[in-house]
């Protein structure tokens, strides 16, 4: 299968994921899950002790294969499990997903990177990857809630950065960006729902 066809399939899967997310949000809104915490809690009780594990697995998959917009799943975690547990489950899922993505990049190199990273983005960062300052640049970008983390992880897998260095940057850098992004998406969604309600 040609690279063009693989990219086309992935784009189709991503669009399908977005449409399913919109449908799920609409259904949850109809059920009152965003306005009544009891409805949301009752919904999660249906999955019992599996709910956090299912959510973490979704986050791992989301990092490796971007099916859903990352911000949506981050906010969903906070809404479903509360600010602290939601943050923890988001953190665990994203860190594990980032480690898996780094391993895939190391294992398959350009064969996988060319599928997930556009040529424009590749050219934008490629000349920086071999520079001595990439460790610092990567760490600062990972701290930022608006950086393309998944792309940066894949690109960094091409460098000589060790597993230990990468893991340390991800483990220390992710909490701030996850917290900031979760709050932004959560309160942004709340504002949007109030606007729709009016």
RARAPE-V391283 format. One record per run of one state. SS is the DSSP state (2 for helix, 1 for strand, 0 for the rest). FROM is the first residue (numbers start at 1). LEN is the number of residues. Records with the same first field share a line. If there is no record, write none. Layout:
SS=FROM-LEN, FROM-LEN
This chain:
0=1-2, 32-5, 46-4, 65-5, 82-1, 109-1, 117-2, 130-4, 144-5, 157-6, 198-1
2=3-29, 37-9, 50-15, 70-12, 83-26, 110-7, 119-11, 134-10, 149-8, 163-35
